[in-house]
Amino acid sequence: MDLTGQFEAERPRLVRIAAGVLDDRAEGEDMVQQAWLRLHGTRTTIENLPAWLTVVTTRLCLDRLRAKVPEPAETLPDDGGTATDPADGVLEAAAVGVALQAVLERLSPSERVAFVLHDTLGVEFRTIAAVLAVSADAARKLASRARAKVAAFPPGDAAADWQVVDAFLAASRGGSFTRLLHLLAPDVVVSADAAAIATGTPERIEGRQSVAAMFDGAAAAALPVFVDARPGAAWFNRGAARVAFDFAVADGLVQAITFRAEPDVLASLTRRAGANRKERPAVTSRPRPSS
């Protein structure tokens, strides 16, 4: 596979990383394009292309963050890498997913990179250390400190089901993979009735990563509705509902989504007032790599 082909194979993963760090898919795609330009211009031998692209892309994101929010002059916590993390399990807290953007904005650029890369995307600390130009132990401490700040963020009452559903739809439309992950339960399941499967809907998808990947940037045509009096959503085409999303929400997280397309279900849907979706921003074209 030539260099362009190798890069294109890595592009979806890189966009996911960049969009997660910046919480902006369009900016993330710009950073990945810049990484391509750097790759195209390099004259050195690259032994591990995926790792090189991960480091370069994330460093570009880090520079973008630091241009917006200067890095505070504070030292890393001296916990020897053995202290108990005060935020173990905090990503399951109800309001974290809904308020994730506000939480991220409270973190320094380095904390944000360490937190998103490790806790959301599962990137190992050795790679994060290379991005931040620190030791692996220092990267681990940055992630730990970020989790502590997340834990200290006042969550308030558990988010209402409709808030969770609306936050999920907004994250899906905006292509915010990070927010989708934080709104989904670890064992979330997507299933479908026979009518929905007949339209091409997947029969079953399991797990936070797979479900988030499915909905990442995919709900532009979905509108908020009530499904059997529960907050949900539906795909509409020419004014008619085609497939309903029946959400099961508990403890502020989406536990399950069932695609439903039986005629009686679609006929019973009621649009939710006061929850009009935002118009999807125009998509601008960007140059593609050329060999």
N, C-alpha and C positions, 0 to 999 in steps of 0.2 A: 504494500500500500504506500502511495506517495505521501509527501508531507501534508498536502491539502486534505487528502483522504483521512489521514490520521487525526488531523485537527478537527475535521468535521465529525469524526466519531466521538471526540471528546467535548464538542461544543455544548450539547445539552447539559452535561454535568457541570461544565464551567459556568454556564449561565445560571444554573441553580445555585452554585456557590456565590457568585457575584450578586445575584438578586437577593439572596439571603443576607449577605453582609450589608448591602446598601439599602435593603428593604424597598427596592425599586427595580422592577424588571427591565425597564428601558435603559436605565443607567448601567445595570448589570450587563446587558447586551453590548453597550458601548465599551465597557471594560474588556469584555472577551474579544471584541474586534481589535482593540489596542494590543491585546496579548498576541493576536494573530500577526499584527504588523511587526511586533518585536521578534516573533518567531521567524517570520519571513526575512527579517534583516539580520538575524544572527549568523555569525560565521564560525561559531564554536560547535563542537560535537556534543549532542545531547544524548546521554545514555538512557535516561528515563523520561520520555516525553510527557506522560500524564503528570508526573510529579513536578516537572519543570513548569508546565502550564498552570498547575494548581498554585504554585508559589508566585509566579509572575502575575497571574490574574488577581490573586488575593492581595498582593502588594499594591497593585494599581488601585484596588478598592480601598485599601488602607490609606493611600495617598489622598484619594478623593475625600474620605472621611476626615482626615487631618486638615484638609483645606477648609472644611466646613467648621470643624470643632477641634481646636488645638489640643494636643495631648497634655494633660495636667502634669505638672512637675511633682510627682509623688513616687515614692519608692515602693517596690513590691513587698507584700507582707512576708515577714520572716517566720513562716510556719513549718519550715523544714520539709514541707511536702507531706506531713503525716497528720495534720490536724483534721478532725472530722468536719466534713463540709456541712455548714449550717443550712444548706438549701437542698439536701438530698430529697428528691422527689418533688421539688417545687414546681417542676414543669407540669405536674398533674393538677396544680391548683386551679380553681375554677376561672378566676378572672385573668390569669396570665395570658391566655390566648387572645382574649378580647382586647386587652390593654398592652399587647406586645410592643406596638410602635412606641408608646410612651415609655415603656421600660427600656427599650433599646437606646432611646435618646438620653437616658440617664447614665449610660456607660461611656467610658472613654473609648476612643477608636481601637486601641489595643485590646481592651476588655471585650469590646463588641466582637472583634474578629475571633478572639479565642473562644468566646461563648457560643457564637453561631456556628463556627466551624466544628467545634468538638461536640457540644451538647445537641445541636440540631442535625448536623450533617455527618457526624461520626468521623471526622478527620483526626488522624492520630496527632499527638502532641509533638512528635518529631517534625512533622510537616509544618505545624503551626509555629514552632520555634524558628524554622527556616524563614517563614514569612515575616515574623516579627523581629528577626535577628536577635533572639534571646536564647537562653538555654531551654531545654524541654521542661525542666523543673519550673523555670520562671513562667513559661507558657501555661503550665498546669495551675500555677498560683493565680495568674490573670483570669483564667476561666473560673476558678473557685471564688475569686473576689467578685466577679460579675454575677455569679449565682447568688452570692450573699446580698448583693444590691437588688437583685430580682426578688429575693425573699423578703427584703425590707420594704418593697414597694407596697403601699396600702391597697389591698385587693378589694376592700369593701365587701358587700354582700355577694354571694354567688350570682353570676350573671344569669338573667332570665333566659329561657330557652330561645325566645325570638332574637335576643341579642346575640347569642351564639350562632344561630342560623344566619343572621344577617352579616355577622363578622366573617363567617365561612364563605358566604357568597361574594362578599367584597374582596376577600383574599383570593378567591378563585378567579374573579374577573380581572383583578390586578396582577395576576401571576406571582403572588407573594407566597412562595413555597414555604418559607419559614413560618409565616402566620398559619398556614394550613396545618403544618405539622403540630403546632402548639394548640390547635383547636380540636385535634383528633385524639381519641383514646388510643393507647398503644395497640389494643386488640380490635380496633374498629373493623367492621365488616360491611362491604357493599354487596347487596344482593338485588334480585329483580324478579318480578312476577313474569308469567309466561308471555303476556302481551308485550312487555318491555323487551324481553329477550328476543321476541320475534322482530322487533324494530332494529336489532343490532346491539342492544345494550349488553355488556358483559354479564354473565350469569352470577359470578361471585369474585370478589377481590378482597383480600385480607391484609391487614397490617397498615400501620400509619404511613410508612414510606410509599407503599404501592397506591394507597388511596389518594394521598396528597399528589403524587405524580399524575394520577388520572385526572384530577380536578384542576391542576395547575394551569391557569389561564383559560379554562374551558367553560366557564359559566356565563359568558357574555349575553346569551339569550334567555337566561333564567330569571324569572320574576318571583317575588315573594308571594306565597299563597298560604291558605289554611288547608291542610289535608286531614280530614276527619277532626277538625277543630284544633289540630296541632300546627305549630308554625313549620312551614316547609317551603318548597319552591317548585317551579315547573318550567319546562322548556315550552315556549310558544312559537308557533309558526303561522304567520298570517292571521294572528289574533286568536288562534285555537291552541289549547294546551295539547301537547303531544305526549310528554312524559312528565310525571310528577316525582319529586324527590321527597320521600317520607323520612324525616330525620327522627332519630331517637337520641335525646340529649339527657345526660345525667352528670351532676357535679360540674357543670360548665363545660363539658367536653362532648363532642359528637361520638356516640357509641356505635351507631349503625346508620346506614342510609339504604333505603329500599327504593329502587326504581319501580314505579307503578304506572301502567298504561292501560289498565282495564277501562272500558268505556264508562262504566258507572262511577269509577273513581275520578276520572277526568271531568265528568259532568258535574260532580259534586264540589269541585275546587272553588274556592272563594279567594279573590285577590285581597291581599292585606293592605288596608289603607295606611298612608303615612310611612310606607316603606318602599317608595319608588326607587328603583335602581338608578345609579348615576350613569350618564352616557359614557360609553366606552371611548377612551381617547383614541384619536386617529393614529394609525400605525404608519410610521414613516419608514421608508425603505432604507436599508443600509447596505453598503457594499459587501459582496461576498468574496471570500478568498479566491484568488486566481492563481493557477499554477504557473 
